[in-house]
């Protein structure tokens, strides 16, 4: 039986007042995607969406079309990035709230708490100005947060493991309060007739060991830049100087980087959830400061995806896909004008056709 593939889903494709204030009226991720430029020979920019166009996630027709595409590719559900900054402050919640309230699309989902402050650099500014700060305000606030998402946990579409709603924490080491948050939610889950909460913490090779000791049910391993750690200090410094002189992004090949996306010593262990990684190009947001994994092709994606799908541990038999629609990071499998449905067809081949 193939693993349950869950795709990270970014809800940033609709305007909100905060983005209007920070970036100008009507800003969405498409703003960064549309203004992207080629920064070196062979650089694949700008990226232009195909079947769905420059969509607006306030439209239910778009959300239905995405769910249909994902289903046909063998993806079990979407993991929506969820923002709670403390004191009830949320951002980008409208698409998921409408999915929850309308009952459509009839497609599984879960939530991942993006528990970090928003900084200008991550969205296109050179400085590191904090746009909105992530706060950890104690048990009362964690309780309010729990009851905010409780209707989602009780929805029949919510993805569960061992009967428990799956909930990911993006930065398990983001605060010493994270273990308190987990303890509070587990207590509230029992009080509200849930089996519990299945907590997943996200980790890379540098944080994996520490996070395994924090009481999470599973660890999701992400190795976007693992290949960079294999370079010695001289290589890193000299390349950094070269980049600054010529204002070039950090460029590597997807083929080379993907050799480190899956670690057979760690990612085949019980309660480890590996990640299928779909390309990377952060330059639409950060210009020449960004990382580019060039020459991302369906053939290489299939090789990497097959390794993850056929080698993940059957407990809990889950794989995350990074990502469904992170267009401004070049990290998506939705159809574009260059590749069309090729990446979706790769997953269909591995998850549906080869399994029959």
N, C-alpha and C positions, 0 to 999 in steps of 0.2 A: 504494500500500500504506500503510495507517495505521501510525503509530508503535507501538512496543512500550510499552505503558503499565504502569508498575510502581508499586504503591501502598505507601507507608510504612505499617508495621504495628507497633502498640504492644503489647508483651507484658505490660503492667502489670495485667492483669485476673485476678490470682490472688494469694492472700496469700503473703508471704515473711516470715521472722523479722525482717529488718531493718525492714520497714514496720510490723510489729507493735510493735517497740520504739519507733519514732519517732512513730507516729500512733495506736497502739492495736490491739488484737487484731482480726484480720480485715480490716485496711485494704486496699483496692484502689482503682483509679481510680473505681470505682462509688461509693465513699464520697463523693468530691467531687461527682460528678455528681448523686447523690441529694439532697444538702443544698443545692444551688444555689438561689438566690432571685432573683426579679425585682428589679432595681435601678432601673428607670425604666419609664415607660409604654410598652407594646408590647415589652418585653424578653422574648425567647423563652427562658424558664427556668421550671422545670427541664426538661431534655431526657429523654425516656423512650424506651428502645429498644423496638422493635416485635418483629419476627420472631424475633430471637435472645434477647430478654429480657436480664436482667442476668447475662450468661453468665460462666462460669468457664473460663479457657483451659487448665485441666488436663484438660478433657473432650474426647476426640477427636471426639465428635459435633459439638461447636461448631466445631472447626477444619475439619471436613469441610464443614459448612454454609457457612462463610465462603468456602471455596475454590469451592464450587458457585456461590454468588452472584457472586463475582468473575469466574469463567469466563463466566457468562452475560452479564455486562456488557462483555466484551471485554478485561478486565484480564489481562495476561500472567502476573503473579506478584506476590508480596509481598516487600517489602524490610523484613526484621525489624530493629528497633533492637537493637543488640548492645552489651553493657556489659562492658568489661574495664578495671578500675581499677588494674591492676598487681599483681604478686606473686600472680597467679592468682585475684585477687578478681573474681568475676562476680556479677551480680544479674539476676533475671528471666529466666534462661536456660532454665528448665524447658520452656515451651511449644515453643520451637524445638528443643531437644534431643529431645523426644518426637516431633516431626515428622521429624527426621533419623533417629532410631533405628527408628521404626516403618515408615518409608517411606510414611506417609499423613499428609495427603492427597497424591495424586499431582498436585502443583501446583507450578509453578516458584517459586524463592525466591532471595534474595541477602541480604547483610548490610550494615548501615550501623553503623559504630562511633560510638556516642554518647560521644565522648571529652571529657566535661566533668564537673566536680564537681557533685554534687547539693547544692542549697541549699534551705533551708526555704521561702524565698519562692516558689519555683517550684511548691511543693506545698501552699501554704496558710498559711504563717507570714509575719508581717509582717517579721521580722528576716531577715538574710541568713546565718544560721548554716550552716556547711558540715556536711552530714550525712555525706558520704563524698567523699574527695578523689581526683581523677584524677591518677595518678602516671605519670611517664615515666622508667623505670628503666634504660634502656639496651638494648643489643643482646641480651643474654641473656634479658631479659624479653620483648622483641619476638619473639624466637624461640619462647619458650614460648607466646606468644599465637598465633603462626602455626600451631604444631602442634595447638593447641586447635581451630582452625577448619579444619584441613586435611581432615578427613573430610567436612565440608560442601562444600568446594571440589571434592572428587572425586565427590560425589553427582550422579547423572544429571540431577536436577532443578535443579541450581544454574545460575543465569542467567549466561551468558557473552557477551562481546563480542570478536570476532576470536579466538574460542577461549579467551579468558582469563576467569577468574572475576571478576565485577564486585564491587568492594568500595568502599563509600563512607566517607569520613571527614567527619564532621559539622563539626568545627572544624579546618580545615587550619592555622589560625594559632594553635591552642591551645597550641603549644609549639614552640620551635626544634628539638625532637627529631623533629618529624613527617617531615622529609626523610630522616632516618636510619632511621626506621621504614619508610618506603616502600622505600628502598634495601635494607634487610634482607629485607623480604618478597619483593621481586623476585628476589633472589639465592636465597632458600630455595625459591621457586616453581620455578625452573629445576632446582634440585637434587632436587626431588621430582616431576619429570616433568610439570610444568604448563607451558603456553605462556607463562605470566607472570601478572600480576595487572593487571586493568583498574581503575586507581584513579580515583575520582571525588571531587572536593572540592566542598563546598557553599559558595556565596558569595552575597552581596548586592551592590548597586551600589557600596558603599563598599570592599569587599574583593576584588572581581572581578579587577582588574588585578594586584594583588599575588599572588593565588593562581594565576593563569595562568602565572606564572613559576616555580612550584614543582615542575614535572615531573609534574603530574597528566595523565592521558589525556584527561579531560573535566572540565568544570565544570558543576555543577547550580546554576542560579540560583533563589534564593528571595527574593521581595520582599513579605513579609508587611506590613511597615510602610513601604514605599517612599513611599506617599502622604504620610506624616507629614513626610518630608524636604522636601517641596515647600512647606511652610509657612514663613513668615519667623519670625525670632526673637521678634518681638512677638506674633504669633499663638500661638506655642507657649507662651510664658511666661504670657500672659493666660489661655489655656485651662487651663493647669496650675493657676493660682491659683483659677480658677472650680471646677475639679474638687475641689480640696482643701477649699474652703469648703463645698461642697454634697455632698462625698463621692460623686462620680459617676465611673463608669468613663470611660475614653477612648472616645468613641463616634463612629463614622463609618459610612457606608453601605458595604455590600459593592460596590454599583454604582460608587461613587466610587473606592474602593480598588482595584478590579479593573482600572481603567484603567491601572494601573502594574504589574500582575502580569507582563505580557509586554512586553519591550522589543524592538521590531523592529530596532533598531540592533545589539543584542548577541545576542539569543536565536535569531536565524536563522543565526548563524555556525556554522561547522564545529566539532565537538567541544564545543558548548554543549548542555546538556540542560535544557530549560525545565520549568516546574512548573505543573500544573493545581492550583488552590488552592480547597479546598472549605470556605469559611466560617471564622469565627474568633470565639471568645468565651472569654476566659481567666478570666472571673469565678468559675467553679466552684472554681478553685484560689486565685485572688488577690483575690476580692471586688472592691470598688470601685477597686482599684489596676489592674485588668486592662483590656485592650483588647477592644472589642466591634465587630465589623462586622455591623451590623444589616441586616435585610431581605434575607437570603440566600435566593434562590428558585431553583427549577429553570430558569426562563427565563434568569436572569442567569448561572447556572452553565453553561448550554448555550452562551451567547454567548462566555463566557470560554474554555470548553473547546474550542470550535470554532476560535477564533483560535490557540490553542496547537497543536492537533492538525494543522491545515492549514498551519501556517507553520514547524514545527520543521525543522531541518536533517536531511537523510537520512543524515548521518554524525554520530552513530551511530544515528539514527532511534529515539531513546528519549525518553519523557516520564515524569517522575515525577508521581504523584498524591499530594498532601498534603491529607488522609491517609485511610486506610481506617477507622481507629477511634480517633482522638484525641478521645474524648467529652468529657473535662474541659477541652478547649480549643475546643469547638464546631467541631471540624475533622475531620469524618467523613462518609462516604457510606453507612454501614450504615443500614438502615431505622429510622426513629423513628415515634412516633405521629402526628406532624404531617404529615410528607411521605411516609411509607411508602417505596416503591421508586423514587420520582421521580428521585433523583440517579443511581441505578444505571441507570435507563432512559435517561437523557440519554446516558451513556457508551455504552450498547448501541446507541442510535440513531446516534451518531457513528462508533463503531468497527466495528460489525457490519452494521447495516442499510444505512447509506449507502455502505458499501464493497462491497456485493453488486451 
